[in-house]
Every structure is written in C-alpha cells, then in structure tokens.
C-alpha cells in the first residue's frame, strides 16, 4: 500500500538540496532584523517595552550601525506632527543619541505654519461673510470649511515629512 505524504514532506523532499546564497542570507537577516526592530518600536510606543529594555536589545543586536539606522527610520515613520511625539523624541535621544531639539523645532514650525494658514483662512471667510452682510463679534469662521484648507494642511504635512528626513 502506498504511503500518503503530507505537503510539508513533499516540500522538504524537493528542497533538501537547495541552499541560500550569501546574498540571500544577508537579505533574510536584514528582513528579520527590521521586523524585530519594528516590533520593539511598536512595543515601546504601546508601553510594554522600556527605554532600558530597548537599549539592551540594541546592544545585543548584531550589525548595530545597521540596526541603529533601521530604528531611526522606524521612529521617523511614526512621527506625526499632530500627535504627541515626546516618547519618540525620548527614544531617539536616549537610545540613538539623536538630539531632539531639531525635531521639536520642526514640529513647532509645522504648528506655526498651520496657525498662519488658519488665520489666513479666517480672514478670507470673514471677508466673504462681510460681503454677504454677515459680521460682528459673534461670527467665528471655521477654517476647515475653506476649500483651500485641506490642501494647505496636506502641503504642510508633506513639507514636514520632507524636512524630517533631513534631520541628522
């Protein structure tokens, strides 16, 4: 009677003589390292991994320069100027020795730019309302209703993201 083989048995049988090239091994290690670092960053942001634990993990990681670059990239991908970035700034400062002053200034510049856009949109809305005979101290324009508002916000976000990656 013939033996029934599982899919895994068939795969193992067909691939038993295959080996990975050095290039493939390095690519696999890099993908695994990136996944580990992404997990550490996520756990840190969730509050289940401390800075000290992250520092220990980074110290144990082989190819620390590459790991540091990956952690920096992962942190930068999570920076959102509309959210609280202090935990990320702390991580960058404590683990990677990247000063957060430039990042904080960049975030402040973003908010100042939005404030300027908000003021301009408010003036435009007041002018439109005044032309319709609506005015007074109780009239508060909503810049989010301006047709240009979303475009201005998107432009400010793009500018922020572009300048973010210029930070050393």
Protein Blocks (a to p, Z undefined) as FASTA:
>chain_A
ZZdddfklmmmmmmmmgccdfklmmmmmmmmmmmmmmmmmmmmmnopacfklmmmmmmmp
ghkllmmmmmmmmmmmmpcfkbcfklmmmmmmmmnopafklmmmmmmmmmmmmmmmmmmm
mmmmmmmmmmnopacjklccdfklpmklmmmmmmmmmmmmmmmmmpZZ
